[in-house]
Amino acid sequence: MEADDDTVFLVREFMDGLPPAPVFELPFAVRSFTPGDEMHWRNLQSQVERREIGEEVFTQEFARAPAEELSQCIFFVGVSGRTEPVACIAAWRVEVGGTLWGLMHSLAVLPEFEGLGLGRRLVALSLRRLAEFGYRRCIIQTDAHRLGAIKLFLEVGFLPDLSATEDAASRWGEVSRKLPHPVLLAYSRTVLGVGL
């Protein structure tokens, strides 16, 4: 997996103790990908990333996947009275060292819908789907400045992947200074013998 200067990776080495199956109550509803949703995915990613995400990005991420496969692993959250989805996530796969891992990515919640638990419910849904697919491990690639997302991933059992890049410990040290989360502090003491 490629990483830019702001990328950090988290891993979940087991799929036991998953969060409970999520419930989406009105006015929210979850649905699966259908053909034509590429535009919705790009729009959500663009709004959350605050930069334009081109058509080619979806194609690169999900190259050659048939629509029926995408319908099992990309999820959108809609809200009553609004035609555009307000959140999305993908439960996908990636090859790591010759082994297929579950890959959770593209978590996006529109800013005006943050703080309502939509991201947490989508993460739970994705983890459960990856477990159903038989993956025993899961990896996430995210931007180091997305502290809310990192906090959520830590709370559902992910840990920093210090082997993903040569400067991973440095990147996680920067995250830890901005997000003094107990999991980060305990992990750094246990794994590294020092604080991040």
C-alpha positions as CSV (number, residue, x, y, z in Angstrom):
1,M,0.0,0.0,0.0
2,E,1.2,3.4,-0.9
3,A,1.5,6.2,1.7
4,D,1.8,9.9,1.3
5,D,3.4,12.2,4.0
6,D,0.2,12.4,6.1
7,T,-0.8,8.7,6.0
8,V,-0.9,6.4,9.0
9,F,-1.9,2.8,9.1
10,L,-3.8,0.9,11.8
11,V,-4.3,-2.9,12.1
12,R,-6.7,-5.1,13.9
13,E,-5.0,-8.5,14.1
14,F,-8.1,-10.4,15.1
15,M,-11.8,-10.3,14.4
16,D,-13.0,-11.4,17.8
17,G,-14.9,-9.0,20.1
18,L,-16.5,-7.0,17.3
19,P,-18.7,-4.1,18.1
20,P,-22.4,-5.0,18.2
21,A,-24.4,-5.1,15.0
22,P,-25.3,-1.5,14.3
23,V,-28.8,-0.1,14.3
24,F,-29.7,2.8,12.0
25,E,-32.9,4.4,13.3
26,L,-35.0,6.9,11.4
27,P,-34.3,9.4,9.9
28,F,-31.2,7.4,9.0
29,A,-31.0,4.3,6.8
30,V,-28.1,2.3,5.5
31,R,-28.0,0.8,2.0
32,S,-25.6,-1.0,-0.2
33,F,-23.8,0.3,-3.3
34,T,-25.8,0.3,-6.6
35,P,-24.5,1.2,-10.1
36,G,-24.3,4.9,-10.3
37,D,-23.2,5.4,-6.7
38,E,-19.7,6.1,-7.9
39,M,-20.7,9.8,-8.1
40,H,-22.1,9.7,-4.5
41,W,-18.9,8.1,-3.2
42,R,-16.7,10.8,-4.9
43,N,-19.0,13.6,-3.7
44,L,-18.7,12.4,-0.1
45,Q,-15.0,11.9,-0.3
46,S,-14.5,15.3,-1.9
47,Q,-16.6,17.1,0.8
48,V,-14.8,15.3,3.7
49,E,-11.3,15.7,2.2
50,R,-12.1,19.3,1.2
51,R,-10.5,18.7,-2.2
52,E,-11.8,17.4,-5.5
53,I,-11.7,13.6,-5.9
54,G,-11.7,12.7,-9.5
55,E,-13.6,9.9,-11.3
56,E,-10.3,7.9,-11.7
57,V,-10.0,7.5,-7.9
58,F,-13.0,5.3,-7.6
59,T,-11.8,3.2,-10.5
60,Q,-8.4,2.8,-9.0
61,E,-9.8,1.8,-5.6
62,F,-12.2,-0.7,-6.9
63,A,-10.8,-1.6,-10.3
64,R,-12.4,-4.4,-12.1
65,A,-14.9,-5.3,-9.3
66,P,-18.3,-6.3,-10.6
67,A,-21.3,-4.3,-9.3
68,E,-22.6,-7.3,-7.3
69,E,-19.4,-7.5,-5.4
70,L,-19.4,-3.8,-4.7
71,S,-22.9,-4.1,-3.4
72,Q,-21.7,-6.4,-0.7
73,C,-18.9,-4.1,0.5
74,I,-19.7,-0.4,0.0
75,F,-22.3,1.1,2.2
76,F,-24.0,4.5,2.3
77,V,-26.1,6.2,4.9
78,G,-29.1,8.2,3.8
79,V,-31.4,10.5,5.7
80,S,-35.1,11.1,5.2
81,G,-35.9,14.0,2.9
82,R,-32.4,14.1,1.3
83,T,-31.5,12.4,-2.0
84,E,-27.7,12.4,-1.5
85,P,-26.1,10.1,1.0
86,V,-24.5,11.7,4.1
87,A,-21.9,9.0,4.9
88,C,-20.2,6.0,3.4
89,I,-17.6,3.3,4.1
90,A,-16.0,0.4,2.2
91,A,-15.2,-3.1,3.5
92,W,-12.7,-4.2,0.9
93,R,-9.5,-6.2,0.7
94,V,-5.8,-5.7,0.1
95,E,-2.8,-7.9,-0.3
96,V,-0.2,-7.6,2.4
97,G,2.9,-9.7,2.2
98,G,1.2,-12.2,-0.1
99,T,-1.9,-12.6,2.2
100,L,-5.3,-11.0,1.6
101,W,-6.4,-8.8,4.5
102,G,-9.6,-7.0,5.1
103,L,-9.4,-3.4,4.3
104,M,-11.7,-0.8,5.8
105,H,-11.5,2.6,4.0
106,S,-13.3,5.5,2.6
107,L,-15.1,6.4,5.8
108,A,-16.7,9.7,5.2
109,V,-19.4,11.5,7.2
110,L,-20.5,15.0,6.1
111,P,-19.4,17.5,8.7
112,E,-23.0,18.5,9.5
113,F,-23.8,14.9,10.4
114,E,-20.7,14.3,12.6
115,G,-21.2,13.4,16.2
116,L,-24.3,11.4,15.6
117,G,-22.6,8.0,15.7
118,L,-22.9,7.3,12.0
119,G,-19.2,6.7,11.6
120,R,-19.1,4.3,14.5
121,R,-22.1,2.4,13.1
122,L,-20.5,2.2,9.7
123,V,-17.2,0.9,11.1
124,A,-19.1,-1.8,13.1
125,L,-21.0,-2.8,9.9
126,S,-17.8,-3.0,7.9
127,L,-15.9,-5.0,10.6
128,R,-18.8,-7.5,10.7
129,R,-18.9,-7.7,6.9
130,L,-15.2,-8.4,6.7
131,A,-15.5,-11.1,9.4
132,E,-18.4,-12.7,7.3
133,F,-16.0,-12.7,4.3
134,G,-13.6,-14.7,6.5
135,Y,-10.9,-12.1,7.0
136,R,-9.0,-12.6,10.3
137,R,-7.1,-9.3,10.1
138,C,-8.0,-5.8,9.0
139,I,-6.0,-2.8,8.0
140,I,-6.9,0.9,7.7
141,Q,-5.1,3.6,5.9
142,T,-6.1,7.1,7.0
143,D,-4.7,10.6,7.2
144,A,-2.9,11.6,10.4
145,H,-4.9,14.8,10.7
146,R,-8.2,12.9,10.9
147,L,-8.0,12.6,14.7
148,G,-11.7,11.9,15.2
149,A,-11.5,8.9,12.8
150,I,-8.3,7.6,14.4
151,K,-9.9,7.9,17.9
152,L,-12.8,5.8,16.6
153,F,-10.6,3.2,15.1
154,L,-8.6,2.9,18.3
155,E,-11.8,2.5,20.3
156,V,-12.9,-0.5,18.2
157,G,-9.7,-2.5,18.6
158,F,-7.3,-1.1,16.0
159,L,-3.7,-0.4,16.9
160,P,-1.0,1.7,15.2
161,D,1.0,-0.2,12.5
162,L,4.5,0.8,13.1
163,S,5.9,-1.4,10.3
164,A,3.8,0.2,7.5
165,T,6.3,2.9,6.7
166,E,9.9,3.7,7.6
167,D,8.8,6.7,9.6
168,A,5.7,5.2,11.1
169,A,6.9,5.7,14.7
170,S,7.5,9.4,14.0
171,R,4.1,9.8,12.3
172,W,2.4,8.1,15.3
173,G,4.4,10.3,17.7
174,E,2.9,13.3,16.0
175,V,-0.6,11.9,16.2
176,S,-0.1,11.0,19.9
177,R,0.9,14.6,20.7
178,K,-2.3,15.8,19.2
179,L,-4.5,12.9,20.4
180,P,-3.2,11.7,23.8
181,H,-5.5,8.6,23.7
182,P,-5.0,6.0,26.4
183,V,-4.6,3.2,23.8
184,L,-1.8,5.1,22.0
185,L,-0.1,5.8,25.3
186,A,-0.4,2.2,26.5
187,Y,0.6,0.8,23.1
188,S,3.7,2.9,22.9
189,R,4.8,2.0,26.4
190,T,4.2,-1.8,25.8
191,V,5.5,-2.1,22.2
192,L,8.2,0.5,22.1
193,G,9.1,0.8,25.8
194,V,8.7,4.6,25.5
195,G,6.0,7.1,24.8
196,L,5.3,7.8,21.2
